[in-house]
Structures are given as C-alpha cells and as structure tokens.
Amino acid sequence: MIDFGLLKVLENTVISNIRDNELIEDLDNVYSVLSSQIRYHNSMDKYIEELKYDRLEWTLVHTEIFWNENWNKFEMMDFRYI
C-alpha cells in the first residue's frame, strides 16, 4: 500500500472536507499504521533489493527523506549503488 502511494491519497483525502467522523477516524488509523511501517520502505535494503532485481519503482525509497537518511551509507559503499 505504501509503494502504491496510499499515504499521499490518505493525506489528500483527510485534507478534503470529509464530514463523516467515523470515516475520518478509520482513515487516521490506516494512516497511522502505514506511517509506522514507512521506515522499512525508506531503508537502504529496500533500495538495494530494487536494484538487485532490476525493478526500480517510484516509491518512498526515492524521496528526499530516504536520501537524507542514507547519503552516508552510499558513501561508505563507495557509491556503487548510485
């Protein structure tokens, strides 16, 4: 779900004028669970896995957050994965 951009959809949906409090609560719960799992999807392992199987996809691995958290790992590996 994270790879397919559900977090962004939830952000945009919650921002819109939903009036159903139960729906808003459910969406917030889904967002919280997915947000807690984002660490794996921003990990260097996920990026290397995509490279290994030659299937780079536009996911959270390709965000500024990922690069800010992992720039030093690239340097430590002589930039072989860039």
C-alpha positions in Angstrom: 0.0 0.0 0.0 2.8 2.3 0.8 4.6 1.6 -2.5 1.4 2.5 -4.4 1.1 5.9 -2.7 -1.7 5.3 -0.3 -0.2 7.6 2.3 -0.4 10.5 -0.2 -4.0 9.6 -1.0 -4.9 9.5 2.7 -3.2 12.8 3.2 -5.2 14.4 0.4 -8.4 12.7 1.4 -8.2 13.8 5.1 -7.4 17.3 4.0 -10.5 17.5 1.9 -13.8 18.3 3.6 -15.0 14.9 4.8 -17.8 15.2 7.3 -18.1 11.6 8.4 -16.3 11.4 11.7 -16.2 7.6 11.7 -14.6 7.6 8.2 -12.1 10.2 9.3 -11.2 8.1 12.3 -10.8 5.0 10.2 -8.6 6.9 7.7 -6.5 8.2 10.5 -6.0 4.7 11.9 -4.9 3.4 8.5 -2.6 6.4 8.0 -1.0 5.8 11.5 -0.3 2.1 10.7 1.1 2.8 7.3 3.2 5.7 8.7 4.7 3.4 11.3 5.8 1.0 8.5 7.5 3.6 6.4 10.9 3.0 8.0 11.3 -0.3 6.0 10.2 1.3 2.8 12.8 4.1 3.3 15.5 1.7 4.0 18.7 1.1 2.1 17.8 -2.6 2.0 14.7 -1.9 0.0 16.6 0.3 -2.4 19.3 -2.4 -2.9 16.6 -5.0 -3.4 15.1 -2.9 -6.2 18.4 -2.6 -7.9 19.2 -6.3 -7.5 16.0 -7.3 -9.2 16.2 -4.5 -11.8 12.9 -3.2 -10.8 13.3 0.4 -9.7 9.9 1.8 -8.9 8.8 5.3 -7.9 8.3 4.5 -4.2 9.2 6.1 -0.9 12.7 4.9 -1.4 13.0 7.7 -4.0 12.1 10.6 -1.7 14.2 13.2 -0.1 13.7 11.6 3.3 15.4 8.4 2.1 18.4 10.3 0.6 18.8 12.5 3.7 18.9 9.4 5.9 21.1 7.3 3.7 23.6 9.5 2.0 26.4 8.4 4.3 25.7 4.7 3.6 26.2 5.4 -0.1 29.5 7.0 0.6 30.5 4.1 2.9 29.8 1.7 -0.1 31.9 3.8 -2.5 28.7 5.0 -4.2 28.3 1.7 -6.0 24.5 1.8 -5.7 24.1 5.3 -7.3 
